[in-house]
Amino acid sequence: MVSKLSIVLVEDHDDLRELTRQVLVQLGHNVQAISSAEELDDLRIGADVDLFLIDLNLPGEDGLSLSKRLRAAHPQVGIAMVTARTRLGDKLEGYESGADIYLHKPVEFEELCAVVNTFVRRKLSSLEKHDGLVLSQQVLSGPRGKSRLSSSEIDLLSAFSRAPSLRLETWQLAEVLNLEVSELNKSSLEVRIVRLRKKLIQVGAVAPGIDAIRNFGYRLSQPVKIMS
């Protein structure tokens, strides 16, 4: 099972941000470290993130406002707020903004690692409860992890999922992708099928992910739950 998290660290103190990033990377996690909410918006990071570590006192938009936005956009994502503010009122405001955990600076790295491990357990538990495939926004999730899909891959997977017996003829697939049915475009379709097949298997789909059906088209190996 996957135990690696995709983490976004939002911290404006340069040395602390880099040190924290190094600690988390050494634990095996994928970490993107940035200095502000505005930088996060520029990166357009979203559905494939497991955990946000957010400093409360950020330049520009503060951590409370950012936490509220993230919680509204991604109800299931983990949010840990890190701040020097220790008053009960500050803590309550942090939790009301959407934080799962409120950590006091300076944070011991042993405590930070323990907190991150709680989100690892949450992720593992979620995968154990649902061993199928889920497409949410642009991210395909399965028992072995996640993969971001292109717009054409999303269109293909959605069409397969709606089709009777998960089967589509070649002309139907070409129509989904706005392609003309010709030998040249059949080759283009095959390339896209191969790319999507690799991503399906990568996240844990039953091999081969997408079956080729002679003189017909293709069939999805297993259902995919499409989340709006």
Buried (B, 14 or more C-beta within 10 A) or exposed (E): EBEEBBBBBBBBEEEBBEBBBEBBEEBEBBBBBBBBBEBBEEEEBBBBBBBBBBBBBBEEBBBBEBBBBBBEEBEEBBBBBBBEBEEEEBBEBBBEBBBBBBBBBEBEBEEBEEBBEBBBEBBEEEBEEEEEBBBBBBBBBBBBBBBBBEEBBBBBBBBBBEBEEBBBBBEBBBBBBEBEBEEEBBEBBEEBBEBBBEBBBBBBBEEEBBBEEEEEBBBBBEEBEBEE
